[in-house]
Amino acid sequence: MAEVTPMVDGRDVGGPPEWLASALDCQPVDVRGLLAEGTDPFSAIMEAAAGVEFGGFLVIDAPFNPSPLRRVLAGRGFSSYGRKLSEGHWRVFFHQDGGADWERGAEVEVTPEGAMTWREDDGIHIDVRKLTPPNPLLAIIRLVEGIAGNETVVVHHDREPQLLALELAERGWHIARIASEMVNIRLWLERMS
């Protein structure tokens, strides 16, 4: 089981949190099947989280590190710790403790526009859902302008952005692929050859 290096405010805090041992026996909520079917598991996860009392745990199995979910649950008082079990299988442990150290393993940065960014195996991810225009466009452009190499950018959006393709083309980028889920449009951006 590969562990994510625990980070708090950008610092390595060395090892998993003490509460993890108590969470290991919890039955995980596996959302991989729902996502594979194209169903958004957000409401099911929020319902499960609502039933967790202070001091309790919630464990989620997902196909990727669900950094945006971790941020949402942090706002509801959950700390989290993530482990990559295998390719396409993450287990994230949530502890209802007031959100004291929610960033353990999340490795999320927040842009000036309020977008969240993180790195996964397929590139740099940016979540611009729930931002008001023009902030999604500004955050995406800021990110691609800061990339020197041929890194892929995966955008999590709540709609297909109309002006993005033109702005990307002016900067030598294009939308290589689009996947549409219930409330999540994903766009893979790549530098033009």
C-alpha positions as CSV (number, residue, x, y, z in Angstrom):
1,M,0.0,0.0,0.0
2,A,1.7,3.2,-1.1
3,E,1.3,6.1,1.2
4,V,1.0,9.8,0.3
5,T,3.6,11.9,2.0
6,P,1.6,13.8,4.7
7,M,1.8,17.5,4.3
8,V,0.5,20.4,6.4
9,D,1.0,23.9,5.1
10,G,3.5,22.5,2.6
11,R,5.6,20.8,5.3
12,D,6.3,17.1,5.6
13,V,4.8,16.1,8.9
14,G,6.3,12.5,8.8
15,G,4.0,9.6,8.8
16,P,0.3,8.9,9.0
17,P,-1.9,10.7,11.7
18,E,-2.4,8.9,15.0
19,W,-6.1,8.5,14.4
20,L,-5.6,6.4,11.3
21,A,-5.2,3.2,13.3
22,S,-8.8,3.6,14.6
23,A,-10.1,4.1,11.0
24,L,-8.5,1.0,9.4
25,D,-11.4,-1.2,10.5
26,C,-14.1,0.9,9.0
27,Q,-15.9,-0.5,6.0
28,P,-15.1,1.7,2.9
29,V,-17.8,3.4,0.8
30,D,-16.6,2.3,-2.7
31,V,-17.6,4.9,-5.3
32,R,-15.5,3.5,-8.2
33,G,-18.5,1.6,-9.6
34,L,-20.7,4.6,-9.5
35,L,-18.1,6.7,-11.3
36,A,-17.6,4.0,-13.9
37,E,-21.4,4.1,-14.6
38,G,-21.3,7.9,-15.0
39,T,-23.1,8.5,-11.7
40,D,-21.9,11.3,-9.5
41,P,-21.4,9.8,-6.0
42,F,-21.3,13.3,-4.3
43,S,-24.8,13.1,-2.7
44,A,-24.2,9.6,-1.4
45,I,-20.9,10.6,0.1
46,M,-22.4,13.7,1.7
47,E,-25.2,11.6,3.2
48,A,-22.7,9.1,4.6
49,A,-20.6,12.0,6.0
50,A,-23.7,13.5,7.6
51,G,-24.1,10.4,9.7
52,V,-20.6,10.5,11.1
53,E,-20.5,11.9,14.7
54,F,-17.6,13.9,16.1
55,G,-14.7,11.5,16.6
56,G,-16.0,9.1,14.0
57,F,-14.7,8.0,10.6
58,L,-15.6,7.7,7.0
59,V,-13.6,5.7,4.5
60,I,-13.9,6.3,0.7
61,D,-12.5,4.1,-2.1
62,A,-12.1,6.1,-5.3
63,P,-10.3,5.7,-8.7
64,F,-8.2,8.8,-8.0
65,N,-7.2,11.1,-5.1
66,P,-10.4,13.0,-4.6
67,S,-8.8,16.3,-3.5
68,P,-11.9,18.5,-4.2
69,L,-14.0,16.2,-2.0
70,R,-11.4,16.3,0.7
71,R,-11.6,20.1,0.7
72,V,-15.4,20.0,0.9
73,L,-15.3,17.6,3.8
74,A,-12.6,19.7,5.5
75,G,-15.2,22.5,5.5
76,R,-17.5,20.2,7.4
77,G,-14.8,19.4,10.0
78,F,-13.1,16.3,8.6
79,S,-9.4,15.7,8.5
80,S,-8.2,13.2,5.9
81,Y,-5.4,10.9,5.0
82,G,-5.0,9.3,1.5
83,R,-3.3,6.1,0.3
84,K,-2.9,4.9,-3.2
85,L,-3.6,1.2,-3.0
86,S,-3.0,0.4,-6.6
87,E,-3.4,2.0,-10.0
88,G,-6.9,3.4,-10.2
89,H,-7.6,2.7,-6.5
90,W,-7.3,5.3,-3.7
91,R,-8.5,4.8,-0.1
92,V,-9.1,8.1,1.7
93,F,-9.7,8.0,5.5
94,F,-11.8,10.9,6.9
95,H,-11.9,11.7,10.7
96,Q,-14.6,14.0,12.1
97,D,-12.3,16.0,14.4
98,G,-12.9,19.6,13.4
99,G,-10.6,19.4,10.3
100,A,-7.4,19.9,12.3
101,D,-5.1,18.4,9.6
102,W,-7.2,18.0,6.5
103,E,-4.3,18.4,4.1
104,R,-2.6,15.2,5.1
105,G,-1.8,13.7,1.7
106,A,-4.1,16.0,-0.2
107,E,-1.3,18.1,-1.7
108,V,-3.8,20.7,-2.9
109,E,-3.0,24.3,-3.7
110,V,-5.5,27.1,-4.1
111,T,-5.0,29.7,-6.8
112,P,-5.8,33.4,-6.3
113,E,-9.1,32.9,-8.1
114,G,-10.1,30.1,-5.7
115,A,-9.5,27.1,-8.0
116,M,-7.8,24.0,-6.5
117,T,-4.9,22.4,-8.2
118,W,-3.1,19.1,-7.5
119,R,-1.0,16.6,-9.4
120,E,-2.0,13.1,-10.4
121,D,-0.4,10.5,-12.7
122,D,-2.2,11.9,-15.7
123,G,-1.1,15.5,-15.2
124,I,-1.9,18.6,-13.3
125,H,-5.6,18.9,-12.2
126,I,-7.5,22.1,-11.7
127,D,-11.0,22.3,-10.2
128,V,-12.8,25.4,-11.3
129,R,-16.3,24.2,-10.5
130,K,-18.4,26.6,-8.4
131,L,-16.3,29.6,-9.3
132,T,-18.1,32.6,-10.8
133,P,-17.0,33.9,-14.3
134,P,-14.5,35.0,-15.3
135,N,-12.5,33.2,-12.5
136,P,-12.5,29.7,-14.1
137,L,-11.0,31.1,-17.3
138,L,-8.5,33.2,-15.5
139,A,-7.4,30.3,-13.3
140,I,-6.9,28.0,-16.2
141,I,-5.0,30.5,-18.2
142,R,-2.8,31.4,-15.2
143,L,-2.0,27.7,-14.8
144,V,-1.2,26.9,-18.5
145,E,0.9,30.0,-18.8
146,G,3.0,28.8,-15.8
147,I,3.8,25.4,-17.4
148,A,7.1,25.2,-19.2
149,G,7.0,21.7,-20.5
150,N,4.6,19.4,-22.2
151,E,2.5,18.6,-19.1
152,T,-1.2,17.7,-19.5
153,V,-3.7,19.8,-17.6
154,V,-7.0,18.2,-16.6
155,V,-9.7,20.7,-15.9
156,H,-12.7,19.9,-13.7
157,H,-15.5,22.2,-14.7
158,D,-19.3,22.3,-14.2
159,R,-20.0,23.3,-17.9
160,E,-18.2,23.4,-21.2
161,P,-16.4,26.7,-21.3
162,Q,-17.2,28.7,-24.5
163,L,-14.2,31.0,-24.6
164,L,-11.5,28.7,-23.4
165,A,-10.5,27.1,-26.7
166,L,-9.8,30.5,-28.3
167,E,-7.7,31.7,-25.3
168,L,-5.8,28.4,-25.3
169,A,-5.0,28.6,-29.0
170,E,-3.5,32.1,-28.5
171,R,-1.1,30.5,-26.0
172,G,-0.3,27.4,-28.1
173,W,-2.6,25.0,-26.2
174,H,-5.7,23.1,-27.2
175,I,-8.4,20.9,-25.7
176,A,-7.3,17.4,-26.6
177,R,-10.3,15.5,-25.1
178,I,-13.6,16.2,-23.2
179,A,-15.5,13.8,-20.9
180,S,-18.9,14.7,-19.5
181,E,-20.2,13.3,-16.3
182,M,-23.3,14.4,-14.3
183,V,-21.9,17.5,-12.7
184,N,-18.3,17.3,-13.8
185,I,-17.0,18.1,-17.3
186,R,-13.3,17.1,-17.6
187,L,-11.2,18.7,-20.3
188,W,-7.6,17.5,-21.1
189,L,-5.5,20.4,-22.2
190,E,-2.2,19.9,-24.1
191,R,0.3,22.1,-25.7
192,M,0.1,22.1,-29.5
193,S,2.8,20.2,-31.3
